[in-house]
Each structure stands twice: as structure tokens, then as C-alpha cells.
Amino acid sequence: MSWFQLDPQSIAERAKAGGSTSCMPSLAASVWRGILGFTCVSIAGFAPWALAGRWFHRTVGEAGLYTVCALVFIGLSGPLLHRLIIGPGSLARFYKLFSVAFAAYSVAWIIGWMSLRGHTGSLVGLFVGTAVMGWMFARAFDAPETAIKAIAALFVLNGLGYFIGGWVEGGVAGLKDLFGVTLQKSTRMTLAKLLWGICYGFGFGAGLGLAFHYCQASARACCRELSPRSDSHPGDW
């Protein structure tokens, strides 16, 4: 059984009612929507840490800071990413699914990081978090056979974005000047953290685009069956 009426038949019926059975995003379109949308979300999600990290540490602690960041990620994700779900009515369903999945991912990452620290903690947190998220996506779309592919896409691309972002952050934080302009330490640190957010958003966004596309393979097949064009122009598919 699917979650939030995201099984293939329900998606196809909504798409048919909305006249969009023939307007489904390609793999490339899904990936780029994920990249562009989640990169914007990620910049905002990293902003509390980059701009007011010390204040949050003093007032709500490290776990509280990460919780605030996670809430920003969840709150802004819907308007920018909901069209990764095929058909009308995707905004509310995306929020329901992504809120649960990203909250579980965040908890796993926070526990991994705060327990083990360093690259080991990050890697364990990322793996457990993306595994839970990928399983939830596959379960929600009633597509358990896609779970491994969804998890692999999320873990590999999220990991690349995260660790490349950390490397960029470390490099920029150590710069004395940029393009001949001397940078104060606070400015360097803020810029470095936001650049980490961009890298993280690019990688994780690509993973989200792939995961949603994989999990809706059966839904796309149902949409093709219901599309009027499938009878008269089968070659178009």
C-alpha cells in the first residue's frame, strides 16, 4: 500500500483528470529540477549556520542549530521541488512525504555526527539517513523494487556534494584574499559555509531528482496507458 495516494494508479488517475498524462518530466528534467530547486533550498538551509551559528549554539545548542536548519530545508522544499511528483495535487503530497523522509534523514545524520564526529560520523549519518529516505520514497510510491536504486542515487550524490562542499569550505576559509580583495575572517567563514551549501544542494538535489524519477517508473507507465496518444501514436512513446 502506498502513502498519501502516491501509488501508480492514483498518480495516473490524477494526471488523467488534470489532462497531464502526456506531460511527464524526463530523467534529465527531473535531475535538473532537483539540482536547481534543492540548491536554492540548501543555501537557505545553511544560512542559519553560516550567518548566526554562534548565536544558535549559545541559545539552542548544536542539536538545536541543526534542527533549525532542517526546518528551513523542509519549509522551502515544497514550492521548489513538488513538481518532481507527477500530476496535480503534488504540493501537499510532496510536503507530507518529504517532511517525514527529511526529518528521518536529519535525525540519522545528527546522531551519526554527534556520536562519531569527523568523516566517519558524517559518512555513517549520510548512509543511514539516505537509506531510510530512499526506502520511504520507494514505499510511498508503492515501488519497493526501486528502493536500492533510489538509496544508491541519494547516498552517492549526496555524499559527493557534502564532501566536495566540505573541501571547498576548508579551502575558502583559509584564503587571505579573493580576486585581490582582502577578506575579513568572518566574511571568509560565511562565504565558505554558503559555498558548502551550494555544493551540498547540487549533489543532494541531483540524487532527489533521480530517486523520484526511479520511484515513479510504474506511474509513468500507467500514465502512458491512459494517455489518448497511446492509442493513436504509440511511436511517440
Buried (B, 14 or more C-beta within 10 A) or exposed (E): EBBBEBBBBBBBBBBBEEEBBBEBBEEEBBBBBBBBBBBBBBBBBBBBBBEEBEEBEEEEEEEEBBBBBBBBBBBBBBBBBBBBBBBEBBBEBBBBBBBBBBBBBBBBBBBBBEEBEEEEBBBBBBBBBBBBBBBBBBBBBBBEEBBBBBBBBBBBBBBBBBBBBBEBBEEBBEEEEEEEEEBEEEEBBBBBBBBBBBBBBBBBBBBBBBBBBBBBBBBBEBBBEBBEEBEEEEEEE
